[in-house]
Amino acid sequence: MTLDDKTILVTGGTGSFGKRFIEVVLRERKPRKIIIFSRDELKQHEMRQRVNDPCVRYFIGDVRDRDRLRRAMHGVDVVIHTAALKQVPSCEYNPFEAVRTNIFGAQNVIDAAIDCGVERVVGISTDKAVNPVNLYGATKLCAEKIFVQSNAYSGAGGTRFSCCRYGNVAGSRGSVVPVFLEQRKTGTITVTDSRMTRFWISLEEGVGFVLRCAEAMLGGEIFVPKIPSVRITTLTEALAPDCTVEYIGIRPGEKLHEVLVSEDEARQTFELEDMYIIQPAHPWWCLENWAGAKPVSEGFRFTSDTNTRWLTVDELEELIE
């Protein structure tokens, strides 16, 4: 399947990912229509000034509102679900709000998509959904679970649901990069722990990955790109080599290292050249769906601290620039 001549709806479409995704789709595909679904009229106004294309529509709405989603999804072929509360401290302090948006919101997207006959829905997930230690990760784990299981609810020939799971996105609003760039004006960078590692992907790479998965998905997969890791010390060296680093201790809900594929998931994980595919452990799933993929080894884990590829200072400077 290709997104050419398709009507695409992007929830949270005025966020960092949504804006770049729409730019890439308009540049590389020929969609019939793109619908931006988000709740902030100011961001939609600003985006309208930037993206001046007759096929783009702007729809005010919140994923907590199922009726509004149903109205927005009439005639839609593909949904990219990016809307979420993503800040770990904010979710820890406002747990009910995180649940309403990240879990109930995902359920509303699923119900509306099935009711409106949408062909494909891709949910954007995070490495924090694996073995979660914070509420944000726990809500995204729940969202992944209901996305995968929703393929059984939609039935044969119905709406297909899959997820894309990856790590920190350089250039997004939730990235630590803008924080460090602002802090370096003071001459001091604050870091929680010097041992910390993270997966790293550029916004352009993340968008390209989701676009590819949306066109290739069969329903039920969790797609994981093979991406590099970065040490927090390398990141501070690339961003602020002349600044003092102050270590302040790990915050509530924060990990030293992140996991993209857990050892327990390895039994259902298959490998392609540039990605892993976690296939659902459900009787309705046919293991031959991805015949070209090879199973990973017993006990396999894809973690940020044991990764075989690490970004250097030079690579980070180029990526951030």
Secondary structure, DSSP 4 states (H G I P E B T S, - for coil): --STT-EEEEETTTSHHHHHHHHHHHHH---SEEEEEES-HHHHHHHHHH---TTEEEEE--TT-HHHHHHHHTT--EEEE------HHHHHH-HHHHHIIIIIHHHHHHHHHHHHT-SEEEEEEEGGGSS--SHHHHHHHHHHHHHHHHHHHH-TTS-EEEEEEE-EEETSTTSHHHHHHHHTTTTEEEES-TT-EEEEEEHHHHHHHHHHHHHH--SS-EEEE---EEEHHHHHHHH-TTSEEEE--PPTT--SS-EEE-TTGGGGEEE-SSEEEE---STT--GGGGTT-EEPPTT--EETTS-S-B--HHHHHHHH-
